Amino acid sequence: MRKVFLSLSVMALVLTSCENSVNEVDEQNLSSENQEFTVSKDQCGTMGVLNEKLAENPELASRMEAVELHSKEAIKSKLTNRLAADGVIEIPVIFHVIYRTESENIPDSQLQSQLNALNEDFNLNNPGRNGIPAEFAAVESDINIRFTLEQVIRVNSNKRQWRPDDSMKFTSSGGSDVVNPQEFLNIWVVNNMPYRGGNILGYAQFPGGDWSTDGVVLDHRFTGDTQYSTGRTATHEVGHWLNLRHIWGDGGCGASDFVNDTPDADGPSRGCPVYPTVACGSNNMTMNFMDYSDDECLNMFTEGQKDRMLAVFTTGGFRQTMAQ
């Protein structure tokens, strides 16, 4: 998809929230402790939450624009290539498991399965990657990031659900405070997240946001290897946390995800699309982790996406301290 570095203040006006059609809920109903759960067709809440935060805090747009300008320069100066040559970037993860019932208090083994999935996806070990079409295999990339378990924090709460308003990230509101976000990836695991008429599976905060809320939030049913998930919701959300946009640019044909080697797309994919799926005059990269295809059909990042992610770790980047 064409790479255009727009002013964030302008971009905020043209972004379409990934919750636009949230009132259209999937027919798949999931049950947890007698609580009905409907999966939203737009299961990622990241862009909707971002748009709300941009409206609340005009300074956020300036901070995110600075991240974009740094990323553009780091890629242009090939700082990302030098960083990649240095070897694996290791990111320690802190899980905050916030639960009401025992079934929501997911075990360490499930959390480890989530780390296993992240390590597969960011290191060319995804089990489905052999099915990537040749035209896209040419730009498939090894991101070379390894995720390790640092700590598990468990908080018993009487809350049946959490809105994606970052309240789960504060002890004062019944959640769990962020732990050293400049060194650790904080992942909050919660029981349910209703939003605009549906339920989202997760959301993330882009680089440039407040450190007190930095990290990823996941529904416990879609964390790691479960009957509903193979852990790719976290891969998608960590992609956002590392500054990737949705593959379709959160708009129609011509909208940008700021990456050159991802084809233009007119919207998110569903299910397991059969290749080729054509839109906007090209074949869609429906197997990209930043699309909405089913877990088993998400299998790749691109070289352009790698550059964009690594840019945040370069000197002067928002997540520079993690690379050190």
CORQUI-V27087 format. One line per field, one symbol per residue. phi: phi as a letter, one per 30 degrees, with the letter a starting at -180 (. if undefined). burial: I if it has 24 or more other C-alpha atoms within 12 Angstrom, else O. A space follows every 50 residues. Layout:
# CORQUI-V27087
phi = ???
burial = ???
This chain:
# CORQUI-V27087
phi = .ecbcdddddeddcdcddcecdddcdddcccbhicdbcdddcdcceddde ddddddbedddddddddddddedddddiddddddddjdcccdccccccbc cddddddedddddddddddddcbhcddcddcdeedcedcdbcdicccbdc abccbdbcddabddciddcbedcjcbdechddcbdcbccbdabdahjbbc caabcdejddddbdkbbbdddccidbdcbcjdddedddedecidcddcih adejdccibdccddbclddbibddddccahiaddddcddcccddedccba ccddddedddedcdeiddcedddc
burial = IOIOIIOIIOIIOOIIIIIIIIOOIOOOOOOOOOOOIIIIIIIIIIIIII IIIIOOOOOIIOIIIIIIIIIIOIIOOOIIIOIIOOOOIIIIIIIIIIII IOOIIIIOOIIIIIIIIIIIIIIIIIOIIOOIIOOIIOIIIIIIIIIIII OIIIIIIOOIIIIIIIIIIOOOOIIIIIIOIIIIIIIIIIIIIIIIOIII IIIIIIIIIIIOIIIIIIIIIIIIIOOOIIIIIIIIIIIIIIIIIIIIII IOIIIIIIIIIIIIIIIIIIOOIOOOIOOOOOIIIIIIIIIIIIIIIIII IIIIIIIIIIIIIIIOIIIIOIIO
